[in-house]
């Protein structure tokens, strides 16, 4: 059952989620402005893509930054993502949907 979850690296959150974020599913992250939602989601994308996988980032606030995604990858896993080509390949495996309405969100889902 553990392989159905992706650990976040945050022990208390992983415990509460029974092992981490559920794989192959949609996770909604909510919280007040400035709480770190976007950073958390970018790190989750890096974790999902670290070993060649892909991720989908549904951006409802126009906050996605490929540059920040690569920075998080580089600082979290320097042995794997110090090379700009590795960072570019990583960013290429993240599909981003920018949605500004409920109708667009439903189309993406």
MODELLER restraints for C-alpha pairs under 7 A, 6 or more apart:
rsr = mdl.restraints
at = mdl.atoms
rsr.add(forms.Gaussian(group=physical.xy_distance, feature=features.Distance(at['CA:2:A'], at['CA:19:A']), mean=6.23, stdev=0.5))
rsr.add(forms.Gaussian(group=physical.xy_distance, feature=features.Distance(at['CA:4:A'], at['CA:22:A']), mean=5.96, stdev=0.5))
rsr.add(forms.Gaussian(group=physical.xy_distance, feature=features.Distance(at['CA:4:A'], at['CA:23:A']), mean=5.39, stdev=0.5))
rsr.add(forms.Gaussian(group=physical.xy_distance, feature=features.Distance(at['CA:5:A'], at['CA:19:A']), mean=5.65, stdev=0.5))
rsr.add(forms.Gaussian(group=physical.xy_distance, feature=features.Distance(at['CA:5:A'], at['CA:20:A']), mean=5.09, stdev=0.5))
rsr.add(forms.Gaussian(group=physical.xy_distance, feature=features.Distance(at['CA:5:A'], at['CA:21:A']), mean=5.27, stdev=0.5))
rsr.add(forms.Gaussian(group=physical.xy_distance, feature=features.Distance(at['CA:5:A'], at['CA:22:A']), mean=4.43, stdev=0.5))
rsr.add(forms.Gaussian(group=physical.xy_distance, feature=features.Distance(at['CA:5:A'], at['CA:23:A']), mean=5.25, stdev=0.5))
rsr.add(forms.Gaussian(group=physical.xy_distance, feature=features.Distance(at['CA:6:A'], at['CA:19:A']), mean=6.95, stdev=0.5))
rsr.add(forms.Gaussian(group=physical.xy_distance, feature=features.Distance(at['CA:6:A'], at['CA:20:A']), mean=4.93, stdev=0.5))
rsr.add(forms.Gaussian(group=physical.xy_distance, feature=features.Distance(at['CA:6:A'], at['CA:21:A']), mean=5.09, stdev=0.5))
rsr.add(forms.Gaussian(group=physical.xy_distance, feature=features.Distance(at['CA:6:A'], at['CA:22:A']), mean=6.31, stdev=0.5))
rsr.add(forms.Gaussian(group=physical.xy_distance, feature=features.Distance(at['CA:6:A'], at['CA:23:A']), mean=6.27, stdev=0.5))
rsr.add(forms.Gaussian(group=physical.xy_distance, feature=features.Distance(at['CA:7:A'], at['CA:14:A']), mean=5.95, stdev=0.5))
rsr.add(forms.Gaussian(group=physical.xy_distance, feature=features.Distance(at['CA:7:A'], at['CA:19:A']), mean=5.90, stdev=0.5))
rsr.add(forms.Gaussian(group=physical.xy_distance, feature=features.Distance(at['CA:7:A'], at['CA:20:A']), mean=4.09, stdev=0.5))
rsr.add(forms.Gaussian(group=physical.xy_distance, feature=features.Distance(at['CA:7:A'], at['CA:21:A']), mean=6.33, stdev=0.5))
rsr.add(forms.Gaussian(group=physical.xy_distance, feature=features.Distance(at['CA:8:A'], at['CA:14:A']), mean=6.31, stdev=0.5))
rsr.add(forms.Gaussian(group=physical.xy_distance, feature=features.Distance(at['CA:8:A'], at['CA:20:A']), mean=5.70, stdev=0.5))
rsr.add(forms.Gaussian(group=physical.xy_distance, feature=features.Distance(at['CA:8:A'], at['CA:21:A']), mean=6.89, stdev=0.5))
rsr.add(forms.Gaussian(group=physical.xy_distance, feature=features.Distance(at['CA:8:A'], at['CA:44:A']), mean=6.74, stdev=0.5))
rsr.add(forms.Gaussian(group=physical.xy_distance, feature=features.Distance(at['CA:14:A'], at['CA:20:A']), mean=4.21, stdev=0.5))
rsr.add(forms.Gaussian(group=physical.xy_distance, feature=features.Distance(at['CA:29:A'], at['CA:37:A']), mean=6.32, stdev=0.5))
rsr.add(forms.Gaussian(group=physical.xy_distance, feature=features.Distance(at['CA:30:A'], at['CA:37:A']), mean=6.86, stdev=0.5))
rsr.add(forms.Gaussian(group=physical.xy_distance, feature=features.Distance(at['CA:31:A'], at['CA:37:A']), mean=6.91, stdev=0.5))
rsr.add(forms.Gaussian(group=physical.xy_distance, feature=features.Distance(at['CA:38:A'], at['CA:63:A']), mean=6.97, stdev=0.5))
rsr.add(forms.Gaussian(group=physical.xy_distance, feature=features.Distance(at['CA:42:A'], at['CA:69:A']), mean=5.72, stdev=0.5))
rsr.add(forms.Gaussian(group=physical.xy_distance, feature=features.Distance(at['CA:43:A'], at['CA:72:A']), mean=6.53, stdev=0.5))
rsr.add(forms.Gaussian(group=physical.xy_distance, feature=features.Distance(at['CA:45:A'], at['CA:55:A']), mean=5.76, stdev=0.5))
rsr.add(forms.Gaussian(group=physical.xy_distance, feature=features.Distance(at['CA:46:A'], at['CA:73:A']), mean=5.96, stdev=0.5))
rsr.add(forms.Gaussian(group=physical.xy_distance, feature=features.Distance(at['CA:48:A'], at['CA:54:A']), mean=6.41, stdev=0.5))
rsr.add(forms.Gaussian(group=physical.xy_distance, feature=features.Distance(at['CA:48:A'], at['CA:55:A']), mean=6.39, stdev=0.5))
rsr.add(forms.Gaussian(group=physical.xy_distance, feature=features.Distance(at['CA:49:A'], at['CA:55:A']), mean=6.52, stdev=0.5))
rsr.add(forms.Gaussian(group=physical.xy_distance, feature=features.Distance(at['CA:49:A'], at['CA:90:A']), mean=6.70, stdev=0.5))
rsr.add(forms.Gaussian(group=physical.xy_distance, feature=features.Distance(at['CA:54:A'], at['CA:93:A']), mean=4.92, stdev=0.5))
rsr.add(forms.Gaussian(group=physical.xy_distance, feature=features.Distance(at['CA:54:A'], at['CA:94:A']), mean=5.78, stdev=0.5))
rsr.add(forms.Gaussian(group=physical.xy_distance, feature=features.Distance(at['CA:55:A'], at['CA:93:A']), mean=6.62, stdev=0.5))
rsr.add(forms.Gaussian(group=physical.xy_distance, feature=features.Distance(at['CA:55:A'], at['CA:94:A']), mean=4.93, stdev=0.5))
rsr.add(forms.Gaussian(group=physical.xy_distance, feature=features.Distance(at['CA:55:A'], at['CA:95:A']), mean=6.27, stdev=0.5))
rsr.add(forms.Gaussian(group=physical.xy_distance, feature=features.Distance(at['CA:56:A'], at['CA:94:A']), mean=5.69, stdev=0.5))
rsr.add(forms.Gaussian(group=physical.xy_distance, feature=features.Distance(at['CA:56:A'], at['CA:95:A']), mean=4.74, stdev=0.5))
rsr.add(forms.Gaussian(group=physical.xy_distance, feature=features.Distance(at['CA:56:A'], at['CA:96:A']), mean=5.85, stdev=0.5))
rsr.add(forms.Gaussian(group=physical.xy_distance, feature=features.Distance(at['CA:57:A'], at['CA:94:A']), mean=6.95, stdev=0.5))
rsr.add(forms.Gaussian(group=physical.xy_distance, feature=features.Distance(at['CA:57:A'], at['CA:95:A']), mean=6.17, stdev=0.5))
rsr.add(forms.Gaussian(group=physical.xy_distance, feature=features.Distance(at['CA:57:A'], at['CA:96:A']), mean=4.79, stdev=0.5))
rsr.add(forms.Gaussian(group=physical.xy_distance, feature=features.Distance(at['CA:57:A'], at['CA:97:A']), mean=6.29, stdev=0.5))
rsr.add(forms.Gaussian(group=physical.xy_distance, feature=features.Distance(at['CA:58:A'], at['CA:96:A']), mean=5.92, stdev=0.5))
rsr.add(forms.Gaussian(group=physical.xy_distance, feature=features.Distance(at['CA:58:A'], at['CA:97:A']), mean=4.84, stdev=0.5))
rsr.add(forms.Gaussian(group=physical.xy_distance, feature=features.Distance(at['CA:58:A'], at['CA:98:A']), mean=6.09, stdev=0.5))
rsr.add(forms.Gaussian(group=physical.xy_distance, feature=features.Distance(at['CA:59:A'], at['CA:96:A']), mean=6.94, stdev=0.5))
rsr.add(forms.Gaussian(group=physical.xy_distance, feature=features.Distance(at['CA:59:A'], at['CA:97:A']), mean=5.90, stdev=0.5))
rsr.add(forms.Gaussian(group=physical.xy_distance, feature=features.Distance(at['CA:59:A'], at['CA:98:A']), mean=4.70, stdev=0.5))
rsr.add(forms.Gaussian(group=physical.xy_distance, feature=features.Distance(at['CA:59:A'], at['CA:99:A']), mean=6.14, stdev=0.5))
rsr.add(forms.Gaussian(group=physical.xy_distance, feature=features.Distance(at['CA:60:A'], at['CA:98:A']), mean=6.02, stdev=0.5))
rsr.add(forms.Gaussian(group=physical.xy_distance, feature=features.Distance(at['CA:60:A'], at['CA:99:A']), mean=5.18, stdev=0.5))
rsr.add(forms.Gaussian(group=physical.xy_distance, feature=features.Distance(at['CA:60:A'], at['CA:100:A']), mean=5.91, stdev=0.5))
rsr.add(forms.Gaussian(group=physical.xy_distance, feature=features.Distance(at['CA:62:A'], at['CA:98:A']), mean=6.58, stdev=0.5))
rsr.add(forms.Gaussian(group=physical.xy_distance, feature=features.Distance(at['CA:66:A'], at['CA:91:A']), mean=6.24, stdev=0.5))
rsr.add(forms.Gaussian(group=physical.xy_distance, feature=features.Distance(at['CA:70:A'], at['CA:87:A']), mean=5.52, stdev=0.5))
rsr.add(forms.Gaussian(group=physical.xy_distance, feature=features.Distance(at['CA:70:A'], at['CA:91:A']), mean=6.90, stdev=0.5))
rsr.add(forms.Gaussian(group=physical.xy_distance, feature=features.Distance(at['CA:73:A'], at['CA:81:A']), mean=6.09, stdev=0.5))
rsr.add(forms.Gaussian(group=physical.xy_distance, feature=features.Distance(at['CA:74:A'], at['CA:81:A']), mean=4.84, stdev=0.5))
rsr.add(forms.Gaussian(group=physical.xy_distance, feature=features.Distance(at['CA:74:A'], at['CA:82:A']), mean=5.45, stdev=0.5))
rsr.add(forms.Gaussian(group=physical.xy_distance, feature=features.Distance(at['CA:81:A'], at['CA:87:A']), mean=5.61, stdev=0.5))
rsr.add(forms.Gaussian(group=physical.xy_distance, feature=features.Distance(at['CA:99:A'], at['CA:105:A']), mean=5.78, stdev=0.5))
